[in-house]
Amino acid sequence: MTHRDDQAALTGSAARFAPACAPSGEDFLAIAAAAFAALPDAFREMCGNVVIQVTDFTDEETLANFGMESPYELTGLYHGVDLTHKSIADPLAGPDHVFLYRLPILLEWCERGDVSLSELIAHVLVHEIGHHFGLSDDAMHAIEDAAGD
């Protein structure tokens, strides 16, 4: 079966997705960079030297640390010392990192169907940056709930 025959076999809304490919890690990083650039200047400045990275999944050790069995459960991760625990007296440990996990984000995007991929990537990015500021998941959910009212 040729590519053209495969597309012809699809009907309805499925046909418009036939030529689509999943965004690459580079595509995700570009979307995340655009989302980061759209944040207020003061917010970006407080992020300092946070490095944004994209990988398909987290590793087994990280999953075990969070008590997760499936790599699809984790869409992002902040790795570093949050601002509430940093001290100028501490030795410089290198940059903090925000990891965006491409395949779990794509799955969530497909399952939700109510947000654009750019919006979801921006949401995960901002959530992980929230950890950089020392916010807990519960605190961030409360902020999101209050903003939705």
VENKABEL-V258218 format. One line per field, one symbol per residue. ss: DSSP state (~ for helix, > for strand, _ for the rest). psi: psi as a letter, one per 30 degrees, with the letter a starting at -180 (. if undefined). burial: + if it has 16 or more other C-alpha atoms within 10 Angstrom, else -. Layout:
ss=???
psi=???
burial=???
This chain:
ss=__~~~~~~~__~~~~~~_______~~~~~~~~~~~~~___~~~~~~~___>>>>>____~~~~~~_____~~~__>>>>_________________>>>>>~~~~~~~~~~~____~~~~~~~~~~~~~~~~____~~~~~~~~~~~~_
psi=kleeeeeffklafeeffefkkkkleeeeeeeeeeeefflkeeeeeffbhkkkkklellleeeeeeghkekfffjflkkjaklfffkkffkkjglllkkkkjeeeeeeeeeeegglleeeeeeeeeeeeeeeefgkleeeeeeeeeeff.
burial=------+----------+------+--++-++--++----------+--+-+++++++----+-------++++++++++++-------------+++++++++++-++-------+--+++-++++++++++-+----+---------
